[in-house]
Amino acid sequence: MTKTSPYIRVIVLLFTFHFSLLTASAQQRHSDDLDDVLQYVPYASVLTLKACGVESRDEWPQLLVATAGSWVVSAGVAYTLKHTIHEWRPDDSDDRSFPSGHSAFAFAGATVLHKEFGHLSPWISVAGYGVATLTAVDRVCRDRHHWYDACAGAAIGFLSTELTYYVTDRLFPKRNATLALTTNSIGLHLTW
């Protein structure tokens, strides 16, 4: 288990709590109750688990870059498509149906959760993708999206996070240095 500074834990927990309050206040302004909260649960879970000292794949800098990057790329793709395609919602409330942004955020967060903590237990990944699936299904059941909007959002979230991790792994390569001592020579072996 990695050691995490108590200050970082407090900051992340306060951020998560503050973010939860903002999401709760957003619920009161919109009719979409459950899915407004659920879309961010996987992201909040990643930060909370790391802040509590649970062993993750990456250290804080890499984790924060990957998490923020996946959110930004998912949001950029989803909202660019929403404002380009102009698909009407099933309830005819507006023409921003395709793709589902809620599904994109939920699946992006679930993929970060899987990549960072899935090595500890498969149930962590199941829980993350379960919440993301529930978010997508809820959007369709509430007539806010067609089924293909939710599927496209899920694909955008998943692929955005995969792309972000690919780039992040290139920016922050993992370096393992080993020192080998033998009777004839001393060697240093670096692997990336």
C-alpha positions in Angstrom: 0.0 0.0 0.0 1.4 3.4 -0.9 1.7 6.1 1.6 -0.4 9.2 0.9 0.1 12.5 2.6 -2.7 13.3 5.1 -3.0 16.7 3.5 -3.7 15.2 0.1 -6.2 12.9 1.6 -8.1 15.7 3.2 -8.0 17.9 0.1 -9.3 15.1 -2.1 -12.0 14.1 0.4 -13.1 17.8 0.7 -13.1 18.1 -3.1 -15.2 15.0 -3.4 -17.6 16.2 -0.7 -17.8 19.6 -2.3 -18.4 18.1 -5.8 -21.2 15.9 -4.3 -22.9 19.0 -2.9 -22.6 20.8 -6.3 -24.1 17.7 -8.0 -26.9 17.6 -5.4 -27.7 21.2 -6.0 -27.8 20.6 -9.7 -30.4 17.9 -9.1 -32.8 20.4 -7.7 -32.6 22.5 -10.8 -33.2 19.6 -13.3 -35.6 16.8 -13.5 -32.9 14.2 -14.0 -32.3 13.1 -10.4 -30.5 9.8 -10.2 -28.4 10.0 -13.4 -27.0 13.4 -12.6 -25.3 11.9 -9.5 -24.5 8.5 -10.9 -22.5 9.9 -13.9 -19.8 11.1 -11.5 -19.8 8.2 -9.0 -17.0 6.3 -10.7 -14.7 9.4 -10.9 -15.5 10.2 -7.2 -14.7 6.5 -6.3 -11.3 6.8 -8.0 -10.3 9.9 -6.0 -11.8 8.6 -2.7 -10.1 5.2 -2.9 -6.7 6.9 -3.7 -7.2 9.4 -0.9 -7.9 6.6 1.5 -4.6 5.0 0.6 -5.8 2.1 -1.5 -3.0 0.9 -3.8 -3.6 2.1 -7.3 -1.8 1.5 -10.6 -0.4 5.1 -10.7 0.8 7.7 -8.2 -1.0 11.0 -7.7 0.4 13.0 -10.6 -0.2 10.3 -13.2 -3.6 9.5 -11.7 -4.8 13.1 -11.7 -3.5 13.7 -15.3 -5.2 10.5 -16.5 -8.5 11.3 -14.7 -8.7 14.9 -15.8 -7.6 14.0 -19.3 -10.3 11.3 -19.6 -13.0 13.7 -18.5 -11.8 16.5 -20.8 -11.5 14.2 -23.9 -14.9 12.6 -23.2 -16.6 16.0 -22.7 -14.9 17.4 -25.8 -16.0 14.6 -28.0 -19.5 14.2 -26.6 -20.4 17.9 -26.6 -18.8 18.6 -30.0 -21.0 15.8 -31.4 -24.1 17.1 -29.6 -23.7 20.5 -31.1 -22.9 19.2 -34.5 -25.4 16.4 -35.1 -28.6 17.9 -33.6 -30.5 14.7 -32.9 -33.8 15.3 -31.2 -34.4 13.7 -27.7 -37.2 11.1 -27.4 -39.1 13.6 -25.2 -38.6 16.4 -27.8 -37.1 18.7 -25.2 -34.1 19.7 -27.4 -31.9 18.6 -30.2 -28.9 17.6 -28.1 -29.6 13.9 -27.8 -26.7 12.2 -29.6 -24.5 11.1 -27.9 -25.3 10.8 -24.2 -22.9 12.9 -22.1 -24.0 11.2 -18.9 -23.1 7.8 -20.4 -19.8 9.1 -21.7 -18.8 10.5 -18.2 -20.0 7.4 -16.4 -18.1 5.0 -18.7 -15.0 7.2 -18.7 -15.0 7.2 -14.9 -15.6 3.4 -14.8 -12.7 2.8 -17.1 -10.4 4.9 -14.9 -11.6 3.0 -11.9 -10.9 -0.3 -13.7 -7.5 0.7 -14.8 -6.4 2.1 -11.4 -8.0 -0.4 -9.0 -9.2 -3.4 -11.1 -6.0 -5.3 -10.2 -7.1 -5.4 -6.6 -10.5 -7.1 -7.3 -12.6 -7.7 -10.3 -15.6 -6.5 -8.2 -14.3 -3.0 -8.3 -14.5 -3.0 -12.1 -17.9 -4.7 -12.0 -19.2 -2.0 -9.6 -17.8 0.8 -11.8 -19.2 -0.5 -15.0 -22.5 -1.5 -13.2 -23.0 2.1 -12.1 -22.1 3.4 -15.6 -24.6 0.9 -17.2 -27.3 1.9 -14.7 -26.7 5.6 -15.7 -27.0 4.8 -19.4 -30.2 2.7 -18.9 -31.7 5.3 -16.7 -31.2 8.0 -19.4 -33.0 5.8 -21.9 -35.8 4.9 -19.5 -36.4 8.5 -18.7 -36.8 9.3 -22.5 -33.8 11.6 -22.4 -31.9 9.5 -25.0 -32.4 6.8 -27.6 -30.6 3.5 -26.9 -28.0 4.3 -29.6 -27.2 7.7 -27.9 -26.4 5.8 -24.7 -24.3 3.2 -26.5 -22.4 5.9 -28.4 -21.8 7.8 -25.1 -20.5 4.6 -23.5 -18.1 4.0 -26.4 -16.9 7.6 -26.3 -16.2 7.4 -22.5 -14.4 4.1 -22.8 -12.3 5.0 -25.8 -11.5 8.5 -24.5 -10.1 7.0 -21.3 -8.1 4.4 -23.3 -6.6 7.1 -25.4 -5.8 9.2 -22.3 -4.0 6.3 -20.6 -2.1 5.6 -23.8 -0.9 9.2 -23.9 -0.3 9.4 -20.2 1.8 6.3 -20.2 4.0 7.9 -22.8 4.3 11.2 -20.8 5.0 9.4 -17.5 6.9 6.2 -18.3 7.3 3.8 -15.5 11.0 3.4 -14.8 12.2 0.3 -12.9 15.9 0.4 -12.2 17.7 -2.6 -10.9 21.3 -2.9 -9.8 22.9 -6.2 -10.5 26.1 -7.1 -8.7 28.1 -10.0 -10.0 31.6 -11.1 -9.3 32.9 -9.9 -12.6 30.9 -6.7 -13.2 28.4 -4.2 -11.9 25.4 -3.6 -14.1 22.5 -1.2 -14.1 19.4 -2.3 -16.0 16.6 0.2 -16.9 13.3 -0.9 -18.2 10.5 1.4 -19.4 
